[in-house]
Amino acid sequence: MPVDWNSVVIGPLHGVFAEPVTYRPFAGGSFAITGVFDNAYLKEVMFEDASSGVTEVSAVLGVQLSQFPALPVQNDQLSIPSVNSTYVVKQVRPDSRGAAKLLLNKVSSP
């Protein structure tokens, strides 16, 4: 019996750990979602020969894709009240379970 990841796993996790976010698609409009925000997500990039690499720290928002009327895309913007900041989506990394990581660039904070 397959697991309904969206309702059994992702939904309850977001119910506990997610915070409110205002999402503004590049195409226009805005709507409320929730997401799990991390201001210090570490991403390691290895060079081709794997002899050395670079570690990048950036903000990321974990989201439940069922909250979106259309899938998130690069250059969408979002505001996170808990850090009083606005971000632009630089990359969308969906998984195969109904969630995605939105890698973010900070646009502004008052």
DSSP file (Angstrom, degrees, kcal/mol; ACC not computed):
  #  RESIDUE AA STRUCTURE BP1 BP2  ACC     N-H-->O    O-->H-N    N-H-->O    O-->H-N    TCO  KAPPA ALPHA  PHI   PSI    X-CA   Y-CA   Z-CA
    1    1 A M              0   0    0      0, 0.0     2,-0.0     0, 0.0     0, 0.0   0.000 360.0 360.0 360.0 120.2    0.0    0.0    0.0
    2    2 A P        -     0   0    0      0, 0.0     2,-0.4     0, 0.0     0, 0.0  -0.347 360.0-118.6 -70.4 150.4    1.6    3.3   -1.1
    3    3 A V        -     0   0    0     -2,-0.0     2,-1.5     1,-0.0     3,-0.1  -0.731  12.1-134.4 -88.6 133.2    2.0    6.1    1.4
    4    4 A D     >  -     0   0    0     -2,-0.4     4,-2.9     1,-0.2     3,-0.5  -0.696  27.4-175.9 -84.2  87.0    0.2    9.4    0.7
    5    5 A W  H  >>S+     0   0    0     -2,-1.5     5,-2.9     1,-0.2     4,-1.7   0.838  73.6  59.5 -57.2 -38.1    3.2   11.5    1.6
    6    6 A N  I  4>S+     0   0    0      3,-0.2     5,-1.9     1,-0.2    -1,-0.2   0.914 119.5  24.7 -61.2 -44.4    1.4   14.8    1.1
    7    7 A S  I  45S+     0   0    0     -3,-0.5    -2,-0.2     3,-0.2    -1,-0.2   0.789 128.9  41.2 -93.4 -28.2   -1.3   14.1    3.8
    8    8 A V  I  <5S+     0   0    0     -4,-2.9    -3,-0.2     3,-0.1    -2,-0.2   0.815 132.9   7.5 -90.6 -32.2    0.5   11.6    6.0
    9    9 A V  I  X5S+     0   0    0     -4,-1.7     4,-2.1    -5,-0.5     5,-0.2   0.791 128.5  40.7-115.3 -60.8    4.0   13.1    6.2
   10   10 A I  I  ><S+     0   0    0     -5,-2.9     4,-2.4     1,-0.2     5,-0.2   0.920 114.3  51.4 -65.0 -46.0    4.4   16.5    4.6
   11   11 A G  H  ><S+     0   0    0     -5,-1.9     4,-2.0    -6,-0.5    -1,-0.2   0.945 112.3  44.3 -57.7 -53.0    1.1   18.0    5.9
   12   12 A P  H  > S+     0   0    0      0, 0.0     4,-1.2     0, 0.0    -1,-0.2   0.885 112.5  53.0 -61.7 -37.6    1.6   17.1    9.5
   13   13 A L  H  X S+     0   0    0     -4,-2.1     4,-2.9     1,-0.2     3,-0.5   0.917 110.6  46.9 -62.7 -41.8    5.3   18.3    9.5
   14   14 A H  H  X S+     0   0    0     -4,-2.4     4,-1.7     1,-0.2    -1,-0.2   0.850 105.2  61.1 -67.5 -32.6    4.2   21.6    8.1
   15   15 A G  H  < S+     0   0    0     -4,-2.0    -1,-0.2    -5,-0.2    -2,-0.2   0.810 116.3  32.0 -61.4 -29.5    1.5   21.8   10.7
   16   16 A V  H  < S+     0   0    0     -4,-1.2    -2,-0.2    -3,-0.5    -1,-0.2   0.867 133.4  23.3 -93.4 -45.0    4.2   21.7   13.4
   17   17 A F  H  < S+     0   0    0     -4,-2.9    20,-0.3    -5,-0.2    -3,-0.2   0.627  94.1 100.1-105.2 -15.6    7.2   23.5   11.9
   18   18 A A     <  -     0   0    0     -4,-1.7    18,-0.2    -5,-0.4    45,-0.1  -0.333  49.6-159.0 -78.5 156.4    5.9   25.8    9.1
   19   19 A E  E     -A   35   0A   0     16,-2.6    16,-1.9    -2,-0.1     2,-0.1  -0.871  33.0 -81.0-127.6 162.0    5.4   29.5    9.5
   20   20 A P  E     +A   34   0A   0      0, 0.0    62,-0.3     0, 0.0     2,-0.3  -0.354  47.1 179.5 -68.3 142.9    3.2   32.0    7.5
   21   21 A V  E     -A   33   0A   0     12,-2.5    12,-2.5    59,-0.1     2,-0.6  -0.995  25.8-138.4-140.8 140.8    4.6   33.3    4.2
   22   22 A T  E     -AB  32  79A   0     57,-2.2    57,-2.4    -2,-0.3     2,-0.4  -0.925  26.0-157.8-100.2 120.1    3.2   35.7    1.6
   23   23 A Y  E     -AB  31  78A   0      8,-3.1     8,-2.1    -2,-0.6    55,-0.2  -0.847  11.4-171.9-105.4 131.1    3.9   34.4   -1.8
   24   24 A R  E     - B   0  77A   0     53,-3.5    53,-2.9    -2,-0.4     6,-0.2  -0.892  16.2-145.0-124.4  99.9    4.0   36.6   -4.9
   25   25 A P    >   -     0   0    0      0, 0.0     3,-1.6     0, 0.0    51,-0.1  -0.255  22.3-119.8 -60.1 150.0    4.3   34.8   -8.3
   26   26 A F  T 3  S+     0   0    0      1,-0.3     3,-0.1    47,-0.1    50,-0.1   0.818 114.3  61.5 -58.2 -32.3    6.4   36.5  -11.0
   27   27 A A  T 3  S-     0   0    0      1,-0.2    -1,-0.3     0, 0.0     2,-0.1   0.635 120.2 -95.0 -72.5 -14.5    3.2   36.6  -13.1
   28   28 A G  S <  S+     0   0    0     -3,-1.6    -1,-0.2     1,-0.2     2,-0.1  -0.401  78.8  69.3 120.5 163.9    1.4   38.7  -10.5
   29   29 A G        -     0   0    0     -2,-0.1     2,-0.3    -5,-0.1    -1,-0.2  -0.215  58.2-121.9  84.6-178.5   -0.9   38.5   -7.5
   30   30 A S        +     0   0    0     -6,-0.2     2,-0.3    -2,-0.1    -6,-0.2  -0.978  22.5 179.6-158.7 157.9   -0.2   37.1   -4.1
   31   31 A F  E     -A   23   0A   0     -8,-2.1    -8,-3.1    -2,-0.3     2,-0.4  -0.979  31.5-101.7-157.3 160.8   -1.5   34.4   -1.7
   32   32 A A  E     +A   22   0A   0     -2,-0.3     2,-0.3   -10,-0.2   -10,-0.2  -0.701  43.0 158.2 -90.4 136.3   -0.7   33.0    1.7
   33   33 A I  E     -A   21   0A   0    -12,-2.5   -12,-2.5    -2,-0.4     2,-0.3  -0.808  31.9-125.4-135.4 179.8    1.2   29.8    2.2
   34   34 A T  E     +A   20   0A   0     -2,-0.3    30,-0.5   -14,-0.2     2,-0.3  -0.947  31.0 167.5-125.6 154.6    3.2   28.2    5.0
   35   35 A G  E     -AC  19  63A   0    -16,-1.9   -16,-2.6    -2,-0.3     2,-0.8  -0.988  41.0-107.6-159.8 161.8    6.8   26.9    4.8
   36   36 A V  E     - C   0  62A   0     26,-2.4    26,-2.9    -2,-0.3     2,-0.3  -0.866  42.1-157.0 -97.6 109.2    9.7   25.7    6.8
   37   37 A F  E     - C   0  61A   0     -2,-0.8     2,-0.4   -20,-0.3    24,-0.2  -0.693  17.0-179.9 -94.8 137.6   12.3   28.5    6.7
   38   38 A D  E >   - C   0  60A   0     22,-2.5    22,-2.3    -2,-0.3     3,-0.6  -0.962  11.3-168.8-135.2 117.1   16.0   28.1    7.2
   39   39 A N  E 3  S+     0   0A   0     -2,-0.4    -1,-0.1     1,-0.2    22,-0.1   0.534  86.0  45.6 -82.1  -6.8   18.2   31.2    6.9
   40   40 A A  E 3   +     0   0A   0     20,-0.1     2,-0.4    17,-0.1    -1,-0.2  -0.340  69.4 163.1-136.0  54.1   21.5   29.1    7.0
   41   41 A Y  E <   - C   0  58A   0     17,-2.5    17,-2.2    -3,-0.6     2,-0.5  -0.621  30.1-141.3 -75.1 125.7   21.0   26.2    4.6
   42   42 A L  E     - C   0  57A   0     -2,-0.4     2,-0.5    15,-0.2    15,-0.2  -0.769  19.4-176.6 -94.1 130.8   24.4   24.7    3.7
   43   43 A K  E     - C   0  56A   0     13,-2.7    13,-3.1    -2,-0.5     2,-0.5  -0.989  11.5-153.7-126.5 122.2   25.0   23.5    0.1
   44   44 A E  E     - C   0  55A   0     -2,-0.5     2,-0.5    11,-0.2    11,-0.2  -0.831   6.4-164.9 -98.3 132.2   28.3   21.9   -0.7
   45   45 A V  E     - C   0  54A   0      9,-3.3     9,-2.8    -2,-0.5     2,-0.4  -0.969   5.6-158.7-117.5 119.1   29.5   22.1   -4.3
   46   46 A M  E     - C   0  53A   0     -2,-0.5     7,-0.2     7,-0.2     2,-0.1  -0.766  18.0-122.6 -96.4 141.9   32.3   19.7   -5.4
   47   47 A F    >   -     0   0    0      5,-2.6     3,-2.3    -2,-0.4     5,-0.1  -0.339  36.8 -93.9 -76.4 166.0   34.4   20.4   -8.4
   48   48 A E  T 3  S+     0   0    0      1,-0.3    -1,-0.1     2,-0.1    -2,-0.0   0.844 125.9  46.2 -51.5 -43.5   34.6   17.9  -11.3
   49   49 A D  T 3  S-     0   0    0      1,-0.1    -1,-0.3     3,-0.0    -2,-0.0   0.497 102.1-133.3 -81.8  -1.0   37.7   16.1  -10.0
   50   50 A A  S <  S+     0   0    0     -3,-2.3    -2,-0.1     2,-0.2     3,-0.1   0.623  74.6 117.4  61.1  15.3   36.2   16.0   -6.5
   51   51 A S  S    S+     0   0    0      1,-0.2     2,-0.3    -5,-0.0    -1,-0.1   0.740  81.8   4.4 -83.1 -22.7   39.5   17.2   -5.0
   52   52 A S        -     0   0    0     -5,-0.1    -5,-2.6     2,-0.0     2,-0.3  -0.962  65.6-177.8-153.3 169.0   38.0   20.3   -3.6
   53   53 A G  E     -C   46   0A   0     -2,-0.3     2,-0.4    -7,-0.2    -7,-0.2  -0.920  21.8-116.1-158.1-178.7   34.8   22.1   -3.2
   54   54 A V  E     -C   45   0A   0     -9,-2.8    -9,-3.3    -2,-0.3     2,-0.5  -0.980  16.0-144.5-131.0 141.1   32.9   25.2   -2.0
   55   55 A T  E     -C   44   0A   0     -2,-0.4     2,-0.4   -11,-0.2   -11,-0.2  -0.936  17.3-166.0-108.0 128.1   30.3   25.5    0.7
   56   56 A E  E     -C   43   0A   0    -13,-3.1   -13,-2.7    -2,-0.5     2,-0.5  -0.923   6.9-155.0-114.6 136.3   27.6   28.0    0.1
   57   57 A V  E     +C   42   0A   0     -2,-0.4     2,-0.3   -15,-0.2   -15,-0.2  -0.949  29.5 148.3-110.9 126.6   25.2   29.3    2.8
   58   58 A S  E     -C   41   0A   0    -17,-2.2   -17,-2.5    -2,-0.5     2,-0.2  -0.945  47.3 -91.8-148.1 169.2   21.8   30.6    1.6
   59   59 A A  E     - D   0 104A   0     45,-0.6    45,-2.6    -2,-0.3     2,-0.3  -0.574  40.8-175.1 -82.9 149.2   18.2   30.9    2.8
   60   60 A V  E     -CD  38 103A   0    -22,-2.3   -22,-2.5    43,-0.2     2,-0.5  -0.992  15.7-154.5-144.0 148.2   15.8   28.1    1.8
   61   61 A L  E     -CD  37 102A   0     41,-1.9    41,-2.5    -2,-0.3     2,-0.5  -0.984  10.8-148.9-126.1 120.5   12.0   27.6    2.3
   62   62 A G  E     -CD  36 101A   0    -26,-2.9   -26,-2.4    -2,-0.5     2,-0.3  -0.773  27.8-177.0 -85.5 127.2   10.6   24.1    2.4
   63   63 A V  E     -CD  35 100A   0     37,-2.7    37,-1.9    -2,-0.5     2,-0.7  -0.883  33.6-125.2-129.3 156.8    7.1   24.1    0.9
   64   64 A Q  E >   - D   0  99A   0    -30,-0.5     3,-2.1    -2,-0.3    35,-0.2  -0.904  23.5-148.5 -96.8 114.0    4.1   21.7    0.4
   65   65 A L  G >  S+     0   0    0     33,-2.0     3,-1.7    -2,-0.7    34,-0.1   0.715  89.6  73.8 -63.0 -21.7    3.4   22.0   -3.4
   66   66 A S  G 3  S+     0   0    0     32,-0.5    -1,-0.3     1,-0.3    33,-0.1   0.637  86.0  67.3 -67.4 -11.2   -0.3   21.4   -2.9
   67   67 A Q  G <  S+     0   0    0     -3,-2.1    -1,-0.3   -33,-0.1    -2,-0.2   0.617  87.7  83.6 -78.7 -12.9   -0.6   24.9   -1.5
   68   68 A F    <   -     0   0    0     -3,-1.7     3,-0.1    -4,-0.2   -35,-0.0  -0.778  63.3-156.0-101.2 131.4    0.2   26.4   -4.9
   69   69 A P  S    S+     0   0    0      0, 0.0     2,-0.3     0, 0.0    -1,-0.1   0.831  95.2  16.1 -68.4 -31.0   -2.3   27.0   -7.7
   70   70 A A  S    S-     0   0    0     -3,-0.1     3,-0.1     3,-0.0    -3,-0.0  -0.979 104.3 -89.4-136.1 148.2    0.6   26.9  -10.1
   71   71 A L        -     0   0    0     -2,-0.3    -5,-0.0    -3,-0.1    -6,-0.0  -0.220  49.1-102.3 -58.5 143.9    4.1   25.5   -9.4
   72   72 A P        -     0   0    0      0, 0.0     2,-0.3     0, 0.0    -1,-0.1  -0.346  44.6-169.1 -64.3 148.8    6.6   28.0   -7.9
   73   73 A V    >   -     0   0    0     -3,-0.1     3,-1.7    18,-0.1    16,-0.2  -0.905  31.5 -73.6-136.9 164.5    9.2   29.2  -10.4
   74   74 A Q  T 3  S+     0   0    0     -2,-0.3    16,-0.2     1,-0.2   -48,-0.1  -0.283 115.3  28.0 -56.6 141.6   12.4   31.2  -10.5
   75   75 A N  T 3  S+     0   0    0     14,-3.0    -1,-0.2     1,-0.3    15,-0.1   0.356  83.8 131.7  80.6  -0.5   12.0   34.9   -9.9
   76   76 A D    <   -     0   0    0     -3,-1.7    13,-3.0    13,-0.2    -1,-0.3  -0.410  48.9-140.0 -63.9 158.6    8.8   34.5   -7.8
   77   77 A Q  E     -BE  24  88A   0    -53,-2.9   -53,-3.5    11,-0.2     2,-0.3  -0.878  20.0-176.0-122.5 158.3    9.1   36.6   -4.6
   78   78 A L  E     -BE  23  87A   0      9,-2.4     9,-3.0    -2,-0.3     2,-0.4  -0.994  15.7-143.0-150.8 151.9    8.0   35.9   -1.0
   79   79 A S  E     -BE  22  86A   0    -57,-2.4   -57,-2.2    -2,-0.3     7,-0.2  -0.956   6.8-161.1-118.5 135.7    7.9   37.7    2.3
   80   80 A I  E >>> - E   0  85A   0      5,-2.6     5,-1.5    -2,-0.4     3,-1.2  -0.931   2.3-163.5-118.6 105.9    8.6   36.0    5.7
   81   81 A P  G >45S+     0   0    0      0, 0.0     3,-0.7     0, 0.0    -1,-0.1   0.821  83.7  66.4 -59.6 -34.1    7.3   38.0    8.6
   82   82 A S  G 345S+     0   0    0    -62,-0.3    -2,-0.0     1,-0.3     0, 0.0   0.786 117.0  26.9 -62.9 -26.1    9.4   36.2   11.3
   83   83 A V  G <45S-     0   0    0     -3,-1.2    -1,-0.3     2,-0.2     3,-0.1   0.312 103.9-129.2-114.4   4.9   12.6   37.7    9.8
   84   84 A N  T <<5 +     0   0    0     -3,-0.7     2,-0.3    -4,-0.6    -2,-0.1   0.885  65.6 124.8  50.6  47.4   10.9   40.8    8.3
   85   85 A S  E   < -E   80   0A   0     -5,-1.5    -5,-2.6    24,-0.2     2,-0.4  -0.939  55.3-138.5-139.1 156.8   12.5   40.1    4.9
   86   86 A T  E     -EF  79 108A   0     22,-2.8    21,-3.2    -2,-0.3    22,-1.5  -0.931  23.5-172.1-114.5 140.3   11.6   39.6    1.2
   87   87 A Y  E     -EF  78 106A   0     -9,-3.0    -9,-2.4    -2,-0.4     2,-0.4  -0.906  17.7-139.2-129.6 155.2   13.3   37.0   -0.9
   88   88 A V  E     -EF  77 105A   0     17,-2.8    17,-2.4    -2,-0.3     2,-0.6  -0.928  30.5-114.4-111.0 142.3   13.4   36.1   -4.6
   89   89 A V  E     + F   0 104A   0    -13,-3.0   -14,-3.0    -2,-0.4    15,-0.2  -0.645  34.0 175.5 -77.3 118.4   13.3   32.4   -5.6
   90   90 A K  E     +     0   0A   0     13,-2.9     2,-0.3    -2,-0.6    14,-0.2   0.724  68.4   5.7 -95.3 -24.7   16.6   31.5   -7.3
   91   91 A Q  E     - F   0 103A   0     12,-1.5    12,-2.5   -18,-0.1     2,-0.5  -0.964  58.8-147.1-158.9 141.7   15.9   27.8   -7.8
   92   92 A V  E     - F   0 102A   0     -2,-0.3    10,-0.2    10,-0.2   -18,-0.1  -0.953  13.4-174.0-110.7 124.7   13.0   25.4   -7.2
   93   93 A R  E     - F   0 101A   0      8,-2.8     8,-2.1    -2,-0.5     2,-0.1  -0.791   8.8-170.3-120.6  87.5   14.0   21.8   -6.2
   94   94 A P  E     - F   0 100A   0      0, 0.0     6,-0.3     0, 0.0     2,-0.2  -0.435   8.2-149.1 -73.5 150.0   10.9   19.6   -6.1
   95   95 A D        -     0   0    0      4,-2.7     3,-0.5    -2,-0.1     0, 0.0  -0.444  29.6-104.2-102.5-173.3   11.1   16.1   -4.7
   96   96 A S  S    S+     0   0    0      1,-0.2     4,-0.1    -2,-0.2    -1,-0.0   0.263 109.8  65.6 -95.5  12.5    9.0   13.1   -5.7
   97   97 A R  S    S-     0   0    0      2,-0.2    -1,-0.2   -92,-0.1   -87,-0.2   0.380 120.0 -86.6-117.0   1.3    6.7   13.3   -2.7
   98   98 A G  S    S+     0   0    0     -3,-0.5   -33,-2.0     1,-0.4   -32,-0.5   0.594  95.4  97.8 103.5  12.2    4.9   16.6   -3.1
   99   99 A A  E     -D   64   0A   0    -35,-0.2    -4,-2.7   -34,-0.1    -1,-0.4  -0.775  47.8-165.8-123.6 170.7    7.3   19.0   -1.5
  100  100 A A  E     -DF  63  94A   0    -37,-1.9   -37,-2.7    -6,-0.3     2,-0.5  -0.989  19.8-131.0-153.2 153.6   10.0   21.3   -2.7
  101  101 A K  E     -DF  62  93A   0     -8,-2.1    -8,-2.8    -2,-0.3     2,-0.7  -0.937  19.7-154.9-101.9 128.1   13.0   23.4   -1.5
  102  102 A L  E     -DF  61  92A   0    -41,-2.5   -41,-1.9    -2,-0.5     2,-0.4  -0.918   8.4-149.2-102.6 111.1   12.9   26.9   -2.7
  103  103 A L  E     -DF  60  91A   0    -12,-2.5   -13,-2.9    -2,-0.7   -12,-1.5  -0.684  25.7-156.9 -80.8 132.8   16.5   28.3   -2.7
  104  104 A L  E     -DF  59  89A   0    -45,-2.6   -45,-0.6    -2,-0.4     2,-0.4  -0.789  25.1-155.5-121.7 151.1   16.3   32.0   -2.0
  105  105 A N  E     - F   0  88A   0    -17,-2.4   -17,-2.8    -2,-0.3     2,-0.3  -0.988  34.9-116.6-116.9 134.5   18.2   35.3   -2.5
  106  106 A K  E     + F   0  87A   0     -2,-0.4   -19,-0.3   -19,-0.2     3,-0.1  -0.523  32.3 176.5 -72.7 132.6   17.4   38.1   -0.1
  107  107 A V  E     -     0   0A   0    -21,-3.2     2,-0.3     1,-0.4   -20,-0.2   0.816  59.1 -19.5-100.7 -47.8   15.9   41.2   -1.7
  108  108 A S  E     - F   0  86A   0    -22,-1.5   -22,-2.8     2,-0.0    -1,-0.4  -0.997  41.5-174.8-159.6 157.8   15.2   43.5    1.2
  109  109 A S              0   0    0     -2,-0.3   -24,-0.2   -24,-0.2   -25,-0.1  -0.913 360.0 360.0-153.2 134.8   14.7   43.9    4.9
  110  110 A P              0   0    0      0, 0.0   -25,-0.1     0, 0.0   -26,-0.1   0.511 360.0 360.0 -66.6 360.0   13.7   47.1    6.6
